[in-house]
Amino acid sequence: MAGGAAVLGLALYGALILRPAWTSYSRLWERLAATVLSLYVLAVLVGAGVAGALAAVYFWG
């Protein structure tokens, strides 16, 4: 279940965040910078999801 969610999440990240960021620029350094910044956004979203899940588990009982 977790593996399927990870694969789906990465596919959506690539299609909805990374591809538009990559195609918005023409120079290679701009594309690489957009990729790094989008990876930062991905890390923040994953961190927020993990924090929310941990909070739900902690406050469940």
MARDOVO-132598 format. One record per residue: x, y, z of N, C-alpha, C, O in turn; residue in one letter; residue number from 0. Coordinates in Angstrom, 3 decimals, decimal comma. Layout:
REM MARDOVO-132598
<site><n_xx>X</n_xx><n_yy>Y</n_yy><n_zz>Z</n_zz><ca_xx>X</ca_xx><ca_yy>Y</ca_yy><ca_zz>Z</ca_zz><c_xx>X</c_xx><c_yy>Y</c_yy><c_zz>Z</c_zz><o_xx>X</o_xx><o_yy>Y</o_yy><o_zz>Z</o_zz><code>A</code><pos>NUM</pos></site>
...
REM end
This chain:
REM MARDOVO-132598
<site><n_xx>0,829</n_xx><n_yy>-1,171</n_yy><n_zz>0,000</n_zz><ca_xx>0,000</ca_xx><ca_yy>0,000</ca_yy><ca_zz>0,000</ca_zz><c_xx>0,884</c_xx><c_yy>1,248</c_yy><c_zz>0,000</c_zz><o_xx>0,681</o_xx><o_yy>2,172</o_yy><o_zz>-0,788</o_zz><code>M</code><pos>0</pos></site>
<site><n_xx>1,867</n_xx><n_yy>1,254</n_yy><n_zz>0,902</n_zz><ca_xx>2,747</ca_xx><ca_yy>2,425</ca_yy><ca_zz>0,983</ca_zz><c_xx>3,576</c_xx><c_yy>2,563</c_yy><c_zz>-0,288</c_zz><o_xx>3,818</o_xx><o_yy>3,676</o_yy><o_zz>-0,755</o_zz><code>A</code><pos>1</pos></site>
<site><n_xx>4,010</n_xx><n_yy>1,438</n_yy><n_zz>-0,847</n_zz><ca_xx>4,792</ca_xx><ca_yy>1,484</ca_yy><ca_zz>-2,092</ca_zz><c_xx>3,982</c_xx><c_yy>2,027</c_yy><c_zz>-3,256</c_zz><o_xx>4,479</o_xx><o_yy>2,818</o_yy><o_zz>-4,056</o_zz><code>G</code><pos>2</pos></site>
<site><n_xx>2,737</n_xx><n_yy>1,599</n_yy><n_zz>-3,344</n_zz><ca_xx>1,863</ca_xx><ca_yy>2,109</ca_yy><ca_zz>-4,396</ca_zz><c_xx>1,597</c_xx><c_yy>3,593</c_yy><c_zz>-4,250</c_zz><o_xx>1,555</o_xx><o_yy>4,329</o_yy><o_zz>-5,236</o_zz><code>G</code><pos>3</pos></site>
<site><n_xx>1,417</n_xx><n_yy>4,027</n_yy><n_zz>-3,001</n_zz><ca_xx>1,198</ca_xx><ca_yy>5,457</ca_yy><ca_zz>-2,755</ca_zz><c_xx>2,443</c_xx><c_yy>6,258</c_yy><c_zz>-3,106</c_zz><o_xx>2,344</o_xx><o_yy>7,362</o_yy><o_zz>-3,641</o_zz><code>A</code><pos>4</pos></site>
<site><n_xx>3,622</n_xx><n_yy>5,702</n_yy><n_zz>-2,803</n_zz><ca_xx>4,877</ca_xx><ca_yy>6,395</ca_yy><ca_zz>-3,137</ca_zz><c_xx>5,058</c_xx><c_yy>6,502</c_yy><c_zz>-4,648</c_zz><o_xx>5,450</o_xx><o_yy>7,552</o_yy><o_zz>-5,157</o_zz><code>A</code><pos>5</pos></site>
<site><n_xx>4,775</n_xx><n_yy>5,425</n_yy><n_zz>-5,356</n_zz><ca_xx>4,904</ca_xx><ca_yy>5,451</ca_yy><ca_zz>-6,823</ca_zz><c_xx>3,917</c_xx><c_yy>6,438</c_yy><c_zz>-7,432</c_zz><o_xx>4,275</o_xx><o_yy>7,212</o_yy><o_zz>-8,320</o_zz><code>V</code><pos>6</pos></site>
<site><n_xx>2,685</n_xx><n_yy>6,412</n_yy><n_zz>-6,961</n_zz><ca_xx>1,679</ca_xx><ca_yy>7,342</ca_yy><ca_zz>-7,468</ca_zz><c_xx>2,056</c_xx><c_yy>8,787</c_yy><c_zz>-7,145</c_zz><o_xx>1,915</o_xx><o_yy>9,675</o_yy><o_zz>-7,986</o_zz><code>L</code><pos>7</pos></site>
<site><n_xx>2,532</n_xx><n_yy>9,014</n_yy><n_zz>-5,931</n_zz><ca_xx>2,944</ca_xx><ca_yy>10,363</ca_yy><ca_zz>-5,538</ca_zz><c_xx>4,098</c_xx><c_yy>10,882</c_yy><c_zz>-6,371</c_zz><o_xx>4,092</o_xx><o_yy>12,043</o_yy><o_zz>-6,779</o_zz><code>G</code><pos>8</pos></site>
<site><n_xx>5,094</n_xx><n_yy>10,038</n_yy><n_zz>-6,633</n_zz><ca_xx>6,219</ca_xx><ca_yy>10,467</ca_yy><ca_zz>-7,470</ca_zz><c_xx>5,791</c_xx><c_yy>10,699</c_yy><c_zz>-8,911</c_zz><o_xx>6,288</o_xx><o_yy>11,615</o_yy><o_zz>-9,567</o_zz><code>L</code><pos>9</pos></site>
<site><n_xx>4,876</n_xx><n_yy>9,881</n_yy><n_zz>-9,405</n_zz><ca_xx>4,368</ca_xx><ca_yy>10,091</ca_yy><ca_zz>-10,762</ca_zz><c_xx>3,624</c_xx><c_yy>11,423</c_yy><c_zz>-10,865</c_zz><o_xx>3,797</o_xx><o_yy>12,164</o_yy><o_zz>-11,832</o_zz><code>A</code><pos>10</pos></site>
<site><n_xx>2,804</n_xx><n_yy>11,716</n_yy><n_zz>-9,870</n_zz><ca_xx>2,085</ca_xx><ca_yy>12,995</ca_yy><ca_zz>-9,867</ca_zz><c_xx>3,047</c_xx><c_yy>14,169</c_yy><c_zz>-9,712</c_zz><o_xx>2,864</o_xx><o_yy>15,212</o_yy><o_zz>-10,340</o_zz><code>L</code><pos>11</pos></site>
<site><n_xx>4,071</n_xx><n_yy>14,001</n_yy><n_zz>-8,877</n_zz><ca_xx>5,090</ca_xx><ca_yy>15,043</ca_yy><ca_zz>-8,728</ca_zz><c_xx>5,760</c_xx><c_yy>15,331</c_yy><c_zz>-10,081</c_zz><o_xx>5,923</o_xx><o_yy>16,486</o_yy><o_zz>-10,475</o_zz><code>Y</code><pos>12</pos></site>
<site><n_xx>6,136</n_xx><n_yy>14,273</n_yy><n_zz>-10,771</n_zz><ca_xx>6,787</ca_xx><ca_yy>14,449</ca_yy><ca_zz>-12,065</ca_zz><c_xx>5,886</c_xx><c_yy>15,104</c_yy><c_zz>-13,097</c_zz><o_xx>6,330</o_xx><o_yy>15,957</o_yy><o_zz>-13,866</o_zz><code>G</code><pos>13</pos></site>
<site><n_xx>4,617</n_xx><n_yy>14,706</n_yy><n_zz>-13,113</n_zz><ca_xx>3,698</ca_xx><ca_yy>15,221</ca_yy><ca_zz>-14,120</ca_zz><c_xx>3,183</c_xx><c_yy>16,618</c_yy><c_zz>-13,805</c_zz><o_xx>3,029</o_xx><o_yy>17,438</o_yy><o_zz>-14,711</o_zz><code>A</code><pos>14</pos></site>
<site><n_xx>2,914</n_xx><n_yy>16,899</n_yy><n_zz>-12,534</n_zz><ca_xx>2,253</ca_xx><ca_yy>18,156</ca_yy><ca_zz>-12,182</ca_zz><c_xx>3,196</c_xx><c_yy>19,255</c_yy><c_zz>-11,691</c_zz><o_xx>2,849</o_xx><o_yy>20,435</o_yy><o_zz>-11,746</o_zz><code>L</code><pos>15</pos></site>
<site><n_xx>4,381</n_xx><n_yy>18,881</n_yy><n_zz>-11,211</n_zz><ca_xx>5,293</ca_xx><ca_yy>19,887</ca_yy><ca_zz>-10,678</ca_zz><c_xx>6,573</c_xx><c_yy>19,970</c_yy><c_zz>-11,494</c_zz><o_xx>6,956</o_xx><o_yy>21,050</o_yy><o_zz>-11,944</o_zz><code>I</code><pos>16</pos></site>
<site><n_xx>7,241</n_xx><n_yy>18,825</n_yy><n_zz>-11,688</n_zz><ca_xx>8,555</ca_xx><ca_yy>18,846</ca_yy><ca_zz>-12,330</ca_zz><c_xx>8,487</c_xx><c_yy>19,158</c_yy><c_zz>-13,825</c_zz><o_xx>9,274</o_xx><o_yy>19,967</o_yy><o_zz>-14,316</o_zz><code>L</code><pos>17</pos></site>
<site><n_xx>7,567</n_xx><n_yy>18,538</n_yy><n_zz>-14,553</n_zz><ca_xx>7,494</ca_xx><ca_yy>18,772</ca_yy><ca_zz>-15,997</ca_zz><c_xx>7,196</c_xx><c_yy>20,229</c_yy><c_zz>-16,353</c_zz><o_xx>7,876</o_xx><o_yy>20,782</o_yy><o_zz>-17,217</o_zz><code>R</code><pos>18</pos></site>
<site><n_xx>6,207</n_xx><n_yy>20,875</n_yy><n_zz>-15,722</n_zz><ca_xx>5,992</ca_xx><ca_yy>22,293</ca_yy><ca_zz>-16,033</ca_zz><c_xx>7,176</c_xx><c_yy>23,173</c_yy><c_zz>-15,625</c_zz><o_xx>7,490</o_xx><o_yy>24,143</o_yy><o_zz>-16,315</o_zz><code>P</code><pos>19</pos></site>
<site><n_xx>7,829</n_xx><n_yy>22,846</n_yy><n_zz>-14,514</n_zz><ca_xx>8,997</ca_xx><ca_yy>23,624</ca_yy><ca_zz>-14,100</ca_zz><c_xx>10,133</c_xx><c_yy>23,457</c_yy><c_zz>-15,105</c_zz><o_xx>10,845</o_xx><o_yy>24,418</o_yy><o_zz>-15,396</o_zz><code>A</code><pos>20</pos></site>
<site><n_xx>10,310</n_xx><n_yy>22,259</n_yy><n_zz>-15,632</n_zz><ca_xx>11,388</ca_xx><ca_yy>21,988</ca_yy><ca_zz>-16,590</ca_zz><c_xx>11,112</c_xx><c_yy>22,661</c_yy><c_zz>-17,929</c_zz><o_xx>12,030</o_xx><o_yy>23,205</o_yy><o_zz>-18,543</o_zz><code>W</code><pos>21</pos></site>
<site><n_xx>9,867</n_xx><n_yy>22,634</n_yy><n_zz>-18,390</n_zz><ca_xx>9,561</ca_xx><ca_yy>23,175</ca_yy><ca_zz>-19,715</ca_zz><c_xx>9,372</c_xx><c_yy>24,688</c_yy><c_zz>-19,716</c_zz><o_xx>9,261</o_xx><o_yy>25,286</o_yy><o_zz>-20,787</o_zz><code>T</code><pos>22</pos></site>
<site><n_xx>9,333</n_xx><n_yy>25,317</n_yy><n_zz>-18,555</n_zz><ca_xx>9,154</ca_xx><ca_yy>26,765</ca_yy><ca_zz>-18,497</ca_zz><c_xx>10,411</c_xx><c_yy>27,532</c_yy><c_zz>-18,866</c_zz><o_xx>10,348</o_xx><o_yy>28,719</o_yy><o_zz>-19,186</o_zz><code>S</code><pos>23</pos></site>
<site><n_xx>11,548</n_xx><n_yy>26,860</n_yy><n_zz>-18,821</n_zz><ca_xx>12,820</ca_xx><ca_yy>27,535</ca_yy><ca_zz>-19,062</ca_zz><c_xx>13,548</c_xx><c_yy>26,871</c_yy><c_zz>-20,225</c_zz><o_xx>13,324</o_xx><o_yy>25,698</o_yy><o_zz>-20,525</o_zz><code>Y</code><pos>24</pos></site>
<site><n_xx>14,425</n_xx><n_yy>27,639</n_yy><n_zz>-20,878</n_zz><ca_xx>15,145</ca_xx><ca_yy>27,102</ca_yy><ca_zz>-22,026</ca_zz><c_xx>16,611</c_xx><c_yy>26,809</c_yy><c_zz>-21,724</c_zz><o_xx>17,194</o_xx><o_yy>25,901</o_yy><o_zz>-22,318</o_zz><code>S</code><pos>25</pos></site>
<site><n_xx>17,209</n_xx><n_yy>27,561</n_yy><n_zz>-20,814</n_zz><ca_xx>18,610</ca_xx><ca_yy>27,324</ca_yy><ca_zz>-20,483</ca_zz><c_xx>18,731</c_xx><c_yy>26,182</c_yy><c_zz>-19,485</c_zz><o_xx>17,863</o_xx><o_yy>25,979</o_yy><o_zz>-18,635</o_zz><code>R</code><pos>26</pos></site>
<site><n_xx>19,834</n_xx><n_yy>25,438</n_yy><n_zz>-19,609</n_zz><ca_xx>20,022</ca_xx><ca_yy>24,271</ca_yy><ca_zz>-18,757</ca_zz><c_xx>20,138</c_xx><c_yy>24,652</c_yy><c_zz>-17,287</c_zz><o_xx>19,562</o_xx><o_yy>23,975</o_yy><o_zz>-16,436</o_zz><code>L</code><pos>27</pos></site>
<site><n_xx>20,863</n_xx><n_yy>25,712</n_yy><n_zz>-16,968</n_zz><ca_xx>21,045</ca_xx><ca_yy>26,072</ca_yy><ca_zz>-15,561</ca_zz><c_xx>19,726</c_xx><c_yy>26,514</c_yy><c_zz>-14,929</c_zz><o_xx>19,499</o_xx><o_yy>26,293</o_yy><o_zz>-13,740</o_zz><code>W</code><pos>28</pos></site>
<site><n_xx>18,858</n_xx><n_yy>27,139</n_yy><n_zz>-15,725</n_zz><ca_xx>17,545</ca_xx><ca_yy>27,534</ca_yy><ca_zz>-15,210</ca_zz><c_xx>16,685</c_xx><c_yy>26,301</c_yy><c_zz>-14,933</c_zz><o_xx>15,968</o_xx><o_yy>26,241</o_yy><o_zz>-13,935</o_zz><code>E</code><pos>29</pos></site>
<site><n_xx>16,770</n_xx><n_yy>25,324</n_yy><n_zz>-15,830</n_zz><ca_xx>16,008</ca_xx><ca_yy>24,092</ca_yy><ca_zz>-15,649</ca_zz><c_xx>16,493</c_xx><c_yy>23,325</c_yy><c_zz>-14,428</c_zz><o_xx>15,690</o_xx><o_yy>22,774</o_yy><o_zz>-13,676</o_zz><code>R</code><pos>30</pos></site>
<site><n_xx>17,800</n_xx><n_yy>23,290</n_yy><n_zz>-14,233</n_zz><ca_xx>18,347</ca_xx><ca_yy>22,603</ca_yy><ca_zz>-13,069</ca_zz><c_xx>17,956</c_xx><c_yy>23,313</c_yy><c_zz>-11,773</c_zz><o_xx>17,635</o_xx><o_yy>22,666</o_yy><o_zz>-10,776</o_zz><code>L</code><pos>31</pos></site>
<site><n_xx>17,985</n_xx><n_yy>24,646</n_yy><n_zz>-11,795</n_zz><ca_xx>17,574</ca_xx><ca_yy>25,403</ca_yy><ca_zz>-10,611</ca_zz><c_xx>16,096</c_xx><c_yy>25,162</c_yy><c_zz>-10,303</c_zz><o_xx>15,725</o_xx><o_yy>25,007</o_yy><o_zz>-9,139</o_zz><code>A</code><pos>32</pos></site>
<site><n_xx>15,258</n_xx><n_yy>25,128</n_yy><n_zz>-11,325</n_zz><ca_xx>13,833</ca_xx><ca_yy>24,853</ca_yy><ca_zz>-11,117</ca_zz><c_xx>13,634</c_xx><c_yy>23,441</c_yy><c_zz>-10,570</c_zz><o_xx>12,748</o_xx><o_yy>23,215</o_yy><o_zz>-9,746</o_zz><code>A</code><pos>33</pos></site>
<site><n_xx>14,447</n_xx><n_yy>22,497</n_yy><n_zz>-11,021</n_zz><ca_xx>14,354</ca_xx><ca_yy>21,131</ca_yy><ca_zz>-10,517</ca_zz><c_xx>14,729</c_xx><c_yy>21,068</c_yy><c_zz>-9,041</c_zz><o_xx>14,047</o_xx><o_yy>20,411</o_yy><o_zz>-8,255</o_zz><code>T</code><pos>34</pos></site>
<site><n_xx>15,803</n_xx><n_yy>21,742</n_yy><n_zz>-8,661</n_zz><ca_xx>16,224</ca_xx><ca_yy>21,744</ca_yy><ca_zz>-7,258</ca_zz><c_xx>15,158</c_xx><c_yy>22,391</c_yy><c_zz>-6,382</c_zz><o_xx>14,839</o_xx><o_yy>21,872</o_yy><o_zz>-5,312</o_zz><code>V</code><pos>35</pos></site>
<site><n_xx>14,611</n_xx><n_yy>23,502</n_yy><n_zz>-6,818</n_zz><ca_xx>13,577</ca_xx><ca_yy>24,168</ca_yy><ca_zz>-6,033</ca_zz><c_xx>12,308</c_xx><c_yy>23,320</c_yy><c_zz>-5,941</c_zz><o_xx>11,643</o_xx><o_yy>23,319</o_yy><o_zz>-4,905</o_zz><code>L</code><pos>36</pos></site>
<site><n_xx>11,968</n_xx><n_yy>22,606</n_yy><n_zz>-7,004</n_zz><ca_xx>10,787</ca_xx><ca_yy>21,749</ca_yy><ca_zz>-6,944</ca_zz><c_xx>11,035</c_xx><c_yy>20,546</c_yy><c_zz>-6,034</c_zz><o_xx>10,097</o_xx><o_yy>20,050</o_yy><o_zz>-5,409</o_zz><code>S</code><pos>37</pos></site>
<site><n_xx>12,280</n_xx><n_yy>20,067</n_yy><n_zz>-5,948</n_zz><ca_xx>12,602</ca_xx><ca_yy>19,006</ca_yy><ca_zz>-4,996</ca_zz><c_xx>12,449</c_xx><c_yy>19,509</c_yy><c_zz>-3,562</c_zz><o_xx>12,044</o_xx><o_yy>18,756</o_yy><o_zz>-2,677</o_zz><code>L</code><pos>38</pos></site>
<site><n_xx>12,771</n_xx><n_yy>20,769</n_yy><n_zz>-3,337</n_zz><ca_xx>12,560</ca_xx><ca_yy>21,378</ca_yy><ca_zz>-2,027</ca_zz><c_xx>11,062</c_xx><c_yy>21,389</c_yy><c_zz>-1,689</c_zz><o_xx>10,671</o_xx><o_yy>21,066</o_yy><o_zz>-0,567</o_zz><code>Y</code><pos>39</pos></site>
<site><n_xx>10,248</n_xx><n_yy>21,754</n_yy><n_zz>-2,646</n_zz><ca_xx>8,795</ca_xx><ca_yy>21,755</ca_yy><ca_zz>-2,436</ca_zz><c_xx>8,305</c_xx><c_yy>20,338</c_yy><c_zz>-2,138</c_zz><o_xx>7,470</o_xx><o_yy>20,143</o_yy><o_zz>-1,255</o_zz><code>V</code><pos>40</pos></site>
<site><n_xx>8,820</n_xx><n_yy>19,354</n_yy><n_zz>-2,865</n_zz><ca_xx>8,439</ca_xx><ca_yy>17,961</ca_yy><ca_zz>-2,611</ca_zz><c_xx>8,824</c_xx><c_yy>17,545</c_yy><c_zz>-1,196</c_zz><o_xx>8,035</o_xx><o_yy>16,896</o_yy><o_zz>-0,509</o_zz><code>L</code><pos>41</pos></site>
<site><n_xx>10,022</n_xx><n_yy>17,908</n_yy><n_zz>-0,751</n_zz><ca_xx>10,468</ca_xx><ca_yy>17,547</ca_yy><ca_zz>0,595</ca_zz><c_xx>9,574</c_xx><c_yy>18,184</c_yy><c_zz>1,661</c_zz><o_xx>9,257</o_xx><o_yy>17,547</o_yy><o_zz>2,665</o_zz><code>A</code><pos>42</pos></site>
<site><n_xx>9,173</n_xx><n_yy>19,425</n_yy><n_zz>1,449</n_zz><ca_xx>8,295</ca_xx><ca_yy>20,096</ca_yy><ca_zz>2,411</ca_zz><c_xx>6,921</c_xx><c_yy>19,422</c_yy><c_zz>2,443</c_zz><o_xx>6,356</o_xx><o_yy>19,236</o_yy><o_zz>3,521</o_zz><code>V</code><pos>43</pos></site>
<site><n_xx>6,386</n_xx><n_yy>19,060</n_yy><n_zz>1,304</n_zz><ca_xx>5,088</ca_xx><ca_yy>18,388</ca_yy><ca_zz>1,267</ca_zz><c_xx>5,142</c_xx><c_yy>17,015</c_yy><c_zz>1,936</c_zz><o_xx>4,219</o_xx><o_yy>16,642</o_yy><o_zz>2,660</o_zz><code>L</code><pos>44</pos></site>
<site><n_xx>6,211</n_xx><n_yy>16,266</n_yy><n_zz>1,700</n_zz><ca_xx>6,368</ca_xx><ca_yy>14,965</ca_yy><ca_zz>2,347</ca_zz><c_xx>6,506</c_xx><c_yy>15,157</c_yy><c_zz>3,855</c_zz><o_xx>5,903</o_xx><o_yy>14,413</o_yy><o_zz>4,629</o_zz><code>V</code><pos>45</pos></site>
<site><n_xx>7,285</n_xx><n_yy>16,136</n_yy><n_zz>4,277</n_zz><ca_xx>7,445</ca_xx><ca_yy>16,408</ca_yy><ca_zz>5,699</ca_zz><c_xx>6,139</c_xx><c_yy>16,795</c_yy><c_zz>6,360</c_zz><o_xx>5,861</o_xx><o_yy>16,366</o_yy><o_zz>7,480</o_zz><code>G</code><pos>46</pos></site>
<site><n_xx>5,340</n_xx><n_yy>17,594</n_yy><n_zz>5,688</n_zz><ca_xx>4,040</ca_xx><ca_yy>17,975</ca_yy><ca_zz>6,242</ca_zz><c_xx>3,118</c_xx><c_yy>16,763</c_yy><c_zz>6,352</c_zz><o_xx>2,371</o_xx><o_yy>16,638</o_yy><o_zz>7,322</o_zz><code>A</code><pos>47</pos></site>
<site><n_xx>3,167</n_xx><n_yy>15,883</n_yy><n_zz>5,377</n_zz><ca_xx>2,358</ca_xx><ca_yy>14,664</ca_yy><ca_zz>5,440</ca_zz><c_xx>2,783</c_xx><c_yy>13,745</c_yy><c_zz>6,565</c_zz><o_xx>1,941</o_xx><o_yy>13,188</o_yy><o_zz>7,269</o_zz><code>G</code><pos>48</pos></site>
<site><n_xx>4,088</n_xx><n_yy>13,582</n_yy><n_zz>6,739</n_zz><ca_xx>4,589</ca_xx><ca_yy>12,741</ca_yy><ca_zz>7,826</ca_zz><c_xx>4,236</c_xx><c_yy>13,354</c_yy><c_zz>9,179</c_zz><o_xx>3,820</o_xx><o_yy>12,640</o_yy><o_zz>10,092</o_zz><code>V</code><pos>49</pos></site>
<site><n_xx>4,398</n_xx><n_yy>14,672</n_yy><n_zz>9,316</n_zz><ca_xx>4,064</ca_xx><ca_yy>15,336</ca_yy><ca_zz>10,577</ca_zz><c_xx>2,571</c_xx><c_yy>15,198</c_yy><c_zz>10,885</c_zz><o_xx>2,191</o_xx><o_yy>14,970</o_yy><o_zz>12,033</o_zz><code>A</code><pos>50</pos></site>
<site><n_xx>1,740</n_xx><n_yy>15,334</n_yy><n_zz>9,874</n_zz><ca_xx>0,301</ca_xx><ca_yy>15,163</ca_yy><ca_zz>10,085</ca_zz><c_xx>-0,056</c_xx><c_yy>13,742</c_yy><c_zz>10,479</c_zz><o_xx>-0,905</o_xx><o_yy>13,533</o_yy><o_zz>11,346</o_zz><code>G</code><pos>51</pos></site>
<site><n_xx>0,578</n_xx><n_yy>12,773</n_yy><n_zz>9,858</n_zz><ca_xx>0,315</ca_xx><ca_yy>11,372</ca_yy><ca_zz>10,196</ca_zz><c_xx>0,782</c_xx><c_yy>11,062</c_yy><c_zz>11,610</c_zz><o_xx>0,084</o_xx><o_yy>10,373</o_yy><o_zz>12,353</o_zz><code>A</code><pos>52</pos></site>
<site><n_xx>1,951</n_xx><n_yy>11,561</n_yy><n_zz>11,989</n_zz><ca_xx>2,441</ca_xx><ca_yy>11,336</ca_yy><ca_zz>13,352</ca_zz><c_xx>1,546</c_xx><c_yy>12,011</c_yy><c_zz>14,385</c_zz><o_xx>1,310</o_xx><o_yy>11,452</o_yy><o_zz>15,457</o_zz><code>L</code><pos>53</pos></site>
<site><n_xx>1,053</n_xx><n_yy>13,190</n_yy><n_zz>14,080</n_zz><ca_xx>0,138</ca_xx><ca_yy>13,877</ca_yy><ca_zz>14,994</ca_zz><c_xx>-1,168</c_xx><c_yy>13,090</c_yy><c_zz>15,133</c_zz><o_xx>-1,711</o_xx><o_yy>12,980</o_yy><o_zz>16,233</o_zz><code>A</code><pos>54</pos></site>
<site><n_xx>-1,664</n_xx><n_yy>12,553</n_yy><n_zz>14,041</n_zz><ca_xx>-2,896</ca_xx><ca_yy>11,769</ca_yy><ca_zz>14,104</ca_zz><c_xx>-2,703</c_xx><c_yy>10,517</c_yy><c_zz>14,944</c_zz><o_xx>-3,579</o_xx><o_yy>10,158</o_yy><o_zz>15,731</o_zz><code>A</code><pos>55</pos></site>
<site><n_xx>-1,563</n_xx><n_yy>9,849</n_yy><n_zz>14,785</n_zz><ca_xx>-1,284</ca_xx><ca_yy>8,652</ca_yy><ca_zz>15,578</ca_zz><c_xx>-1,122</c_xx><c_yy>9,018</c_yy><c_zz>17,047</c_zz><o_xx>-1,616</o_xx><o_yy>8,300</o_yy><o_zz>17,917</o_zz><code>V</code><pos>56</pos></site>
<site><n_xx>-0,442</n_xx><n_yy>10,116</n_yy><n_zz>17,338</n_zz><ca_xx>-0,207</ca_xx><ca_yy>10,518</ca_yy><ca_zz>18,720</ca_zz><c_xx>-1,505</c_xx><c_yy>10,882</c_yy><c_zz>19,440</c_zz><o_xx>-1,705</o_xx><o_yy>10,505</o_yy><o_zz>20,595</o_zz><code>Y</code><pos>57</pos></site>
<site><n_xx>-2,384</n_xx><n_yy>11,615</n_yy><n_zz>18,755</n_zz><ca_xx>-3,610</ca_xx><ca_yy>12,084</ca_yy><ca_zz>19,394</ca_zz><c_xx>-4,780</c_xx><c_yy>11,108</c_yy><c_zz>19,234</c_zz><o_xx>-5,878</o_xx><o_yy>11,392</o_yy><o_zz>19,712</o_zz><code>F</code><pos>58</pos></site>
<site><n_xx>-4,575</n_xx><n_yy>9,990</n_yy><n_zz>18,587</n_zz><ca_xx>-5,667</ca_xx><ca_yy>9,049</ca_yy><ca_zz>18,331</ca_zz><c_xx>-6,243</c_xx><c_yy>8,492</c_yy><c_zz>19,636</c_zz><o_xx>-7,458</o_xx><o_yy>8,360</o_yy><o_zz>19,775</o_zz><code>W</code><pos>59</pos></site>
<site><n_xx>-5,381</n_xx><n_yy>8,172</n_yy><n_zz>20,574</n_zz><ca_xx>-5,850</ca_xx><ca_yy>7,532</ca_yy><ca_zz>21,801</ca_zz><c_xx>-5,972</c_xx><c_yy>8,516</c_yy><c_zz>22,886</c_zz><o_xx>-6,355</o_xx><o_yy>8,162</o_yy><o_zz>24,001</o_zz><code>G</code><pos>60</pos></site>
REM end
